Amino acid sequence: MIKAIFFDMNETLLDLNKLQVKFDKYFNDRYVMKYWFVKLLHTSTVIGSIGEYENFGELASVVLKNVFCESHVELTKDIEKDILGTFRKLDVYDDVPTALKLLKENDIKVIPVSNSSLEMMKMQLSNSGILSLVDCFYSVDSVEKYKPFSNIYEYVAGKENLQVDEIYMVATHDWDLFGAQKVGLKTAYIERKPVVYNPYYSKPDHYEKNLIDLVKIIINENVRLLSDDMK
């Protein structure tokens, strides 16, 4: 039986369009935001692989400075605040509220798990209007190891008294699901943009384009399991 779903937040539940608008304001290249994000993940992976840790927000700031420097664009404190402050104001995708309500109605816990700080997560969940739809939320600050290292998935499962086979990890990032799979979680990919799923990562259990459809599939799995148990 599936008892909980761990959700990635940024780009999975929360739409990054507002952040894209901010990057477009200062650059004439729509790929700069993607480059910044990839560079941020690379930095966190390098730091995590050698056993070090820094707050993800601090890394985001440092990498932003680097991207502006590489592009020969001046980064003032006001510009940095204008860009990174947008993370607090991201909107949810249209399919998110209904999907989360369905999970709550079917007694499946909704647990966001993020590289962001708890403070940032609370602001994001509150400002996007879905704080009341989650049961709890966890930051990698608790284990001082970023996703997709195994620590946070195991930690949250333990804190919630869950077995790994009772959990789905839902994300739009294949690397996040790959990390969760290595711990034993079931995984589901939600396609928020056209991408090629990395062929060197294990395939997810489900691959959907709409979160409501995905949630219904997981709920129906539980229904079938209950039906089988009653036979």
Buried (B, 14 or more C-beta within 10 A) or exposed (E): EBBBBBBBBBBBBBBBEEBBEBBEEBBEEEEBBBBBBEBBBEBBBEBBEEEEBBBBBEBBBBBBEBBBEEBEEEBEEEBBEEBBEBBBEBBBBEBBBEBBBBBBEBEBBBBBBBBBBBEBBBBBBEBBEBBEBBBEBBBBBBBBBBBBBBBBBBBBBEEBEBEBEBBBBBBBBBBBBBBBBEBBBBBBBBEBEEEEEEEEBEBBBBEBEBBBEBBBBBBEBBEEEEEEEEE
